[in-house]
Amino acid sequence: MATTDAPTTLAPDECVPSEHSFHRALRATYIGLDFLLTLLGNVLTIVVTRKVEEFSDSTKVIITSLAVADLGVAFVAATSLPVEILGKWIFPEWVCAASFITFYIFTTVSVMMVIVMTFDRLVAIVRPLRYALILPKHRSVIAVVIVWLACTGGGMYTTFTNNIVYNRCSAVCMTTGRNIVASIVSVLLFYVIPLALIMMMNVKILLIARQHARHIGRPAVTITSTDDAGQPTILRRPRSVKGKAVGVISLVTVAFAVSWSVYQAKLLHGSVSGSSDAFDEWLEFSAIWLGLTNRNIFSKWIHALFIYSFYLLHLLLYESSVIVVTL
C-alpha cells in the first residue's frame, strides 16, 4: 500500500475547499447528522428485523447483513467529522487507509446485498409455494459470506495497490491516480451491472404482479386473514399492493442510480484526466456523501417499504396458489 506521509498534503491539482467558517460548519453538521442517523437507523433495523416473525429466516439474514454493512460505513463519518471540524488531519497515517478500505468494503457489500435482497423477493414472488425450499437460511448465509469475502478481497487489493490520501473537498480518504481500466471495472461491477440486475428483477416482479391481477380479477379477490375472535379481515387488495410495489421499485432504482452517479462520473474523470480534481468543492462533497446518505438513511425507509410491499404481494400469490392447488 502506498500512502503519503501526510494525508492532508494535497496534490497541486486537487480541489481545495473553502476556508470560510460557515462552509466548514455546514459540512461538519451534515457529516455529524449522517453519522448519528446511520448508527440509529441501522441498529434499529437489526433489532426490529430479528423480532419480525413474518420475515423468513433467509430474509432476516440478508437484511441484517445489509444493515451491518451500512453500519460499518459510520467509521468513515467518524474519521471525517473531527477532521472537518478542526480543518486538518489529526489521525495517524494508517487511519486514512483504514477509513478507505472500510468505505470500499462496506459500500460494495451494501450494493451486492441489495441485489441479493431483490433476488430473494423475486423468488418469493415467482415461486411462493417453494420459496422456503429454494432459499433456506443456510443458502442465504452462504451467499452473504461469499459477498463479504469477495468485497473484502477487492478492498484489500485496491487499498494496497493505490495511493490513499485524504481529499479535503470530499471529506474522505480516497485513491489518487487510479488507472482507467481499474476505474471502468469498478464502475461496471458496482454501479452499471447492479443497476441493470435490480431493474430487470424488479420489472419481472411487476410483470408477474400485473399478470396475476388480470388473471384473478382485481375487484373480487382480496387477501383475507382472521383476527383473534376468528372473524375474517381484509389485509390488502391486489391493486393497492401492485400500486405500492410500483412506487417502491421506482424509489429503490432511482435513489440508487442518482445517489452514486456523481461519484462514478468523478471516478472515471479522474482516471481519464489523471487529475483528482474532477469537480468543484460542493460537487466533490456531494459525490461521496449523497451516496452514503442514501445508503445509510434514506434507503432504510425505502427498504422497509420494499420488504413490506413484497411481503403482501407474496401473501397474495401464496394464497392464490393454494386455492388453485386445492381446486
N, C-alpha and C positions, 0 to 999 in steps of 0.2 A: 504494500500500500504506500502510495506517495501522498504526503500531506505537507503543507507549508509549515514553517516554523511558527508563524503567527497567522492564524486563520483570519484575523481582521485585516491583514495586508491585502489590498485589492490590486488586481492587475490594472494597468493603465487604462484599458478599455472597458473596465467593469462599471456597472451602474453605481452611482454614489447617491445615497438617499439625502433628502433634505435634513438639515440640522435644526430646523425650526422645532421648538419645543411642542407646539400643538400637533405637528405631524407625528412626532415620536410618541406623544401621549395617546393619539388616536390609534396608532398601530399597536402599541402595547396593550391598550384596552381591548382591542379586537382579539389579540392573541390570548390575553388573560381569560376573556369570556369563552373563547374556544376551548381552552384548557379545562375550565371548570365544568362547562356543559358536556364536554367529552367524557370526563370522569363520571359525572352524574348520570348521563344518558345511557352509557354502556354498562355501568354497574346495575342500574335498574333493569336494563334489557336482560342481563344474565339472570338476575334474581327472578324476574317475572316469568321468563321462559321456562325456568325449571319448575315453576309452580302451575303452569297452564296445562291442565290434564288433556285438553283437546288436541294438543300437538302430539304428533308421533315422536318416538324416540329419535328417529332419523332427522326429523325437522329440528328438534331441540339441539342435537349435536351441531348441525350446520349453523343455526342462529347463534349459538353460544360461541362457536369458533369465529364467526363474523364479528361478534361484539368484542371478543378478546383482541382480535386484530385491530379494530378501531380504537380500543382502549390503549393499546400499545403505542399508537401514534401520539398519545398525550405526552410522551417523553420528548418529542420534537418541540412541542409548545413549552414544555418545562425548561428546556435549554434556551429557547429563543426569547422567552419573556424577560428574564433578568438582563440579557444582553441588549435587548431593545430598550429597556428602562435606563440602563447605565450608558448605553451608546458605545460599548466596547466589549470585546471578547474577554471573559473573565475565567473561563474554564481551561483545564489542561488540553493539549492538542488532541489527545485520544478521544475526548468527549465529542469533538466535532465529527470524527469518523464514526463513533458510536451513534450519534444522532442521525447521520446519513443512512447508515445500514439499518437502523430502526425504521426510518422513513421508508426506505426501499422495501424491506421485508413486509412490514405491516400493511402498506398501501397495496402492494401487489397481491398479498394474501387476501385482502379485502375484496379486490376486483375479482379474483378467482372464486371466492366464496359466493359472490353474487351470482356467478354463472352456475355454480353447484346448486344454490338455493332455487334458482329459476328452473333448473332441470328437475329438481325434487318436486316442485309444483307441477311441472309438465307431466311427470309420471303419475302423480296423484290424480290428474285430470284425465289423462289418456287411458290409464289402467286403474280405475278406482277400486275394483274388487281385488286386484293382485298387487296393489301398491305396497302393502306390508311385506309381501314375499320378494318383490323386485328390489326394494330398497330397505332392507332391515338395518338395524342400528350398526352392526359390525361393518357393513359396506360403506356407510356414511363415515364411520371412523377411519376406515382405510383411505377413502377419498380425501378427507381432511388432512390426514398425516402426509399423504403424497403432496398435496398442495403446499403445506408448510415446509416440507423438506426441499421441494423444488425452488420455492421462493427464497428460502434461506441460502441455498446454494448460489442462486443468481445474485442475491445481495452481497454475499461474501466475494464473489468474483468481481462484481462491479466496483466494490469498495477497494479491493486490493490491486486493481489494475488501472485505477484512475486517480487523479489528483483531487483531493477533497478540501474545499475551502468554505469559509463562511461568507455567504452572499448577503450583504447588508440590506440590499433592496428587497430581496425575497425573505429575509429574516430566517433563513435555514442554511444548513451546511449542504453543499451540492458539489457535483463533479464539474470540472472545467476541462475543456479540450477533448471531450469525448468524440471518438471518430464517428463518421457519418453512418457506417454500417451498424455499429452498436446502437446508435440512436434510432435508426429505421427499425431494427429488430425489436427494440423496446417499445416503440410506438405501435408496431403491429401486434405484438404479444399482449400488451397490457392496455390497449385502447381500441384499435380497429377491430381485431378479431373478437375480443369480448363483447364489444358493442354489437357486432353483427350476430353473434350467437344469441345474445339476450333478445335482440329484436326478432330473430327467426323463431325462437321458442315461444316468445310472447304472442307473436302472430298466430302460431299454431294453436295456442291455448284459446285465443279469441275466436278462431275459426271453429274449433270444437264447440265452444260455448254457443256460437251462433247456430250451428247445425243442430245442436241439441235443443235449443229453444224453438226452432222451427219444427222439429220432429214431435216434440211433446205438446206444443201449443202453449203459448205464453199465458193466455187468460185463465186456463183451467188448472195448471199444475203449480203446486207450491211445495215447499219443504215444510213438513209438519213434525212436531215433537209433542211430548206430553209434559205437563207441569207436575208439581208434587201431588196434586189432587187427582191426577190421571186424566185431566182434560186436555184435548188436543189444542196446540197453539201453533200459529203460523210464524216461522222464522224469517223467511225471505222469499220473494217471488223471483223467478228466473230472470226477468227483465232487469230488476234492480241489481241483482248480482252481476249480470253482464255489464250493466252500465257502470257500476263501481269498478269492475275489473278493467274496463277500457280506460277510465280515468287514472287508476293506479299504474297501469302499464305505461301510459303516456308520461306520468311523472317520473317513474323509475328510469325510463330510457332517456328522456330529455335532460333530467338532472345529471345523469352520468355523462352524457355527451357534452353538455355545456360546461360543467364544472371543471373537467380536465382538458378541454380543447385548447385553452390558452397555454397550459403547461406543455402539451405535446408540440404546439407550434414553437414555443420557446426552445424546447429540446432540439428540434430539427434545425431551427435557425442558428442556434449556437454551434451545431456540428458543421453546417454548411459554411458559415462565415468564419468559423474559428474564433469567434468572439463570444464571451459570456454576457455581453451587454446586448440583449435582444430587444428589450422594450424600456420604457421609462419606469420611474420608481413604482407607481401605483399598479401598472400592468405586471411588473415583475412580482410585486407582492400578491396581487390577485391570482397570478398563475399558480401559485402554491396554495394559498390559504383558501381560495374559493373551493378547490378540490377537497382540502382537508375538512372544511366546514360542512360541505355536502356529505362527505363520507362519515363524519363523526356525529353530526347533529341532525341536519335535515333528513338524511336517509333513515334515521331511526323511526321517524314518524311515517315515512313512505313505506318502509318495510313492515311496520306494524299493520298498515292498511293493506299492504300486499298479501301478507300471510292471512289476515282475517278474510279478505275478499275471496281468495282462492280456497280457503277452508270452507266457506259457504258453498262455493261452486263445486268443490269436491263432494260435499254432502249431497248436493243436488244430483250430481251424476251417480253417486253411490246409491242413493235412494231409488233413482230411476232404473239402474241396472238390476237392483234386487227385485224390483217389480217385474221387469222383463223376464228374469230368470224364473221367478215364481210362476208367472203365467205360462 
